[in-house]
Amino acid sequence: GETGTGKELAAQAIHRAHPRMQGKAQAAHPFVAINCGALAESLLESELFGYEEGAFTGSRRGGRAGVFEAAHRGTLLLDEIGEMPLPLQTRLLRVLEEREVVRVGGTRPIAVQVRIISATHCDLEARVRDGRFRADLYYRLSVLRLQLPPLRARREDIAALAEWHLKHALAALDARPHANLGAELLRCAPLLAAYDWPGNVRELRNLMERLALFLAAEPLQALTPALIQRVAPELAGMVQPLLSNTAEVVAPHELTTSDIVPDADAIEAALRRFRGNRAAAARHLGISRTTLWRKLKETEAQNREPS
C-alpha cells in the first residue's frame, strides 16, 4: 500500500483477530514491529536476530534478544521489507525456512514460532526483476497478498475518518467538540472528497490535528469549507471542483466555497434533516437556494433517463 494507508494498523488488526488473542492470553502473544528501512545494515541485523555478549564493541553484557525472539508465539511486522539489504534477505529467508534464529556472534540456534507480516510501499516484483530483492524470499513471503486502497479510492470514508480524527485531536487538546461538528463536517465533505490525498489517511489525520488547533483556540467559530481552505491552502491548490467535467486543476485564488457543490446523497440527507426546508438545507450545505434547486433538477432529470 501507499504511504499513509495504514499498513501497520492493518497488521495489528490481523494480529488481534487471531482466536488465541483473547483475554489475558494477549500478553503471551506479542505484536512487534520493525522498520527495515530505518536502520543501517549492521544495526538491522542485530535488531532482527539479536547478538551475543562480545559480538561487537559496545554490545550489552549478556547479549540481547532480537525482534524474532521478542515476537515468539506472536506476530512480527517487517515494515518496508523492500528496503532490506540483500545480505540480510538471505539470513531472513533461512530463519523463515528453518524457524530458528542464530544471534550475531553466536552459534546456538534458537527456535522461534512467529507469524510474519511484511509491508511495503514499493513494487516488489519490479525489485525482483531489477535484482534488488531476492526472488526466493519474495515467493516465501507472498503467501497472502493484501492491497490497501489509497484514500482517493474510498472517498466515501473521508468524512467519517475526518470526524474521528478531529474529535480525537480536540480531546488531546482538552477541547470539547461542539454539538454541530458532525453536521459542519458534512458541509465540508465535498471539499475534502475532491482532494486526492497523496499522503492518504496519515495526511488526513495531520490536517485534522492542525484544524483542531484553530478550533481549540477559537471554540465559537464554525467549521466551514472556507476555514479549511484557509488552514490548509495546499488542499485548495489541488482540489478539483465537483461541477467540472475537465481534468484541469483550479488554482487556490480561483476556488471559492460556491465551487464546492455537494453530491445528490448529501443534498438528500440535508433535506431529510431539515424536513424538506430548502432554505435551511442550502444554508447547511453552504450553497445558494438557486444552486440547490438546479442540483435537484439535474438529479430529477438523471432519474428520468432510461437505463
N, C-alpha and C positions, 0 to 999 in steps of 0.2 A: 504494500500500500504506500501511497504518497506520504510525505512528511506531514505529521499532524492529524492523521486519520484515526489515531487511537489504537495502534497495533499492540502496545503493552496492555492497555485496558482489555482488549480482546483476549490476549493471552491469560490475563488474570481471571477473566470470566470462564474460560475453558478450564483453568485450574480449579476454580471454586465449584464448577458444575460436576466434578467427579464425585461418584457416590461415596467415596471414602472421606470426602471433605465435609463431615457432619460433626457438629458439637465440638467436644474437647479434642477430637482427633486432628483438628486442623493444625495444632502446634507440631504434631509429628510428621506433617506433610507440608514442608515449607515451599514457598514460591520465591525463587531467587532470579534476579535479572542482572545481566552484564552487557555493557555496550562494547562490542568488538571493535568499533572504530574509534573509541575514545582513548585507548591506551597504546603505548608503544609495544612492539612485538615482545620484548623481554619482560615487560610488566604484565602483559596479557597472558603470557604463558604461565607465570606463577599465580596469577589470579584464577585462571581456569583450573589448573592441575595442582596447585599448592606447591610447597617446597619443604625440603628437609633442613634441619639446622646445619649451618655452614655451607649451604648450597651456593651462596654468593655473599659478597661484602654487604653487611648491614642486614642480613637475614635474621629473623627473630629466633631467640633461643627456644629450642624445642620444635622449631618448624611451624608451619601454618597450613591449615586445610584450604583447598581451593573451592571454587563455587560448585564443582561437581559433588564434592563431599558434603558441602553445606546444603545442597538440594537433595540429598539422599532421601528416597521414598517420596519425593515431591516433584516439582516442576522447575526446570531451568530454562529461562528465556535467553537465547543468544540474539540480542538485538544488533541490527546492522551486520548480519552474518556475511554479507558481501564484501565488507571491509576487512575481513580476517586475512592476515598474511598467509601466503601459500604454505610455508613450512608448518604453521600451526594447523592448517587444514588437514595435513597428513596425520598429525597426532590426534586431532579431534575424530577423524574417521576411525582410527584404531580404538579409541575409547568407546565409540558408538557400537562398533562390531564386537569388541571383547567384553564390554560392560565392566571394564576395570580401568583405573587411573593410576599412573605412577607419578609421584611428586617429582618436581625438579630437584635433581641431585640425589634421588633415591632409586632403589631397585625393587622395592616391595610393592607388588600390585595390590590395590585396594578396591574391593568390589563395590560398585555403586548401582543403585536402582533409581534411575532418573528418567522422567518424561521430558523430552526435548521439544521446545517450540522455538523456531527461529523466525526472525522478522527482517525484512529488508525493504528499502525503497527503490532498489535498482533492479534491472533485468538480469537475473542470474543466468538464464540461458545464453544471453549475449556475452556475459562474462566467461562462461564456459567456452564458447566459441573463440573468444579472444585469448584464452589461456590464462585468465586471471582468477578462475575458480575451478577447483578440481571437479571433473565430471562425476567421478565415483562418489564424492561427498554430496554433490547435488542430488544424485539419484537416491542416496541413502536418506537424505533429509526430506526428500519430496514424496513422502507417503501420502499426506493430505495437504492440498494447497488451498488457501483461502485468500481471496482478493478483497481487501477492504475498499469500498467505493469512496471516491472523493466527495466532499460536501456538495459540490456543484451537481453531482449526480443524484442527490437526495434533498433537493431544495425544500421539500415539504417538511423536513425535520428541522429546518433552520430556526423557525420561530420558537419551537419547544426547547431546543438546545440553548438558544439565546436567553430565554426566560429563566431556565435552570441555572445557567452560569451567572446571570446578572443577580439573581436572588442570593446565590452563594457569595458573590463578590460583595454585595451590600452587607450580608451578615458578617463577613470578615472585617468590615469597617464599622460594625456595631450600628449600622443604619437600617432601619426597618423599611421594607418596600411598601409603598402606599397601595391602597386597595385597587386602584385603576391601572396598576403596572401591566397586568396581562392584556387588558384592552388597548393600552397605549402601544405595547409591543406588536399587537395585531395590526395597528395602523402602520407601523414601521416595517412589517413583514415584507411587503413588495420591494422596498429598498434593499433590505438585507438579502432577499432571494435573488435580486438581479445581479448581485456581485458574484464573481467566480470563486472567491476564497482560495487562493493558491496555497495558503497555509492551513487550510481545512479547519477542523474543529479547534485546533490549538490557536489559530488566528482569531476565530470567533470568540473563544474564551478570553483571550487577551484584550479584545475590543470591549467585551462586556466588563472586564475589570477596569479598563480605562473609563468607560462610561459611568461605572459605579462611583468613581472618584468625583465626577462632576455632579451626580445626583446626590451624593452624600454631602457635598459642600453647599448645595442649594436644594434642600429637601422639597421645597414647594414648586420647583419648576417641573413642567410636564415633559415627558419623554416623547419627542416628535421626530419625524424624519429630518427636519431642519437641524435639530440638536445633534443628531447622529452625524450628519454631513459636516457640521462644524467641528465636532470632536474627532471625526475620522475623515479628513479630506482625501486620504488615499482611496476610500470607499467610493466617493463621488467621481474620482479620477478614472475609474474603470467600469463603473456601472453602466448598464445599457437600459434605456427607457423601455418599459414593457409594451408601449404602444408601437415602437419602431419595428418594422419588418426587415431592417437592414442590419448589417454587422458592424456599423460604424459605432465607435465609442465616443460618448459625449464628454467634452471637456468639463472640468469642475465648474467653471463660471457659467456654463450653458445649462447645467442641470438644476432644476428647481423642484420644489415639492410637488407642483402640479404635474410634473412629468411622471411621477411615480404613481401609476394608476393600479389599484388593486384588481385582482382577478375576480372571476364570477363567483367563486366559492366564498371569498372574503366579503363581497358585496351581499351575497345571500345571508351570510352569518350576521352581518351588521343589521340588515333589515329585520331578521328574526329577533335580534337583541332589542331593537327599538320598536318592535311590533308594527313594522311597515312604515314608520315615520321617516320619510326620505330626507327631510332636512336634518334630523338628528343623525341618521346613518351617514350622510355626506360629511357632517362635521366630525363624526367619529373616525371616518376614513381619511379625512384630510383632503377632500376633493370638493369641488363645487357641485351644486344640485344639477347643473347642466351636464357636467361630466357623468354624474351618476345616472341621469336619465338616458344619456347617449349609450353608456355601457349596458344598461338594461335593454335598450332597443337592439343593440348588437347581439346580446345573448339570446333575446327572443327570436331574432332573425336566424341565428345559427340553429336554434332548436327546431325551427320550422323547415329547415333544409332537409330534403330526403336523404337517407343514409345510403 
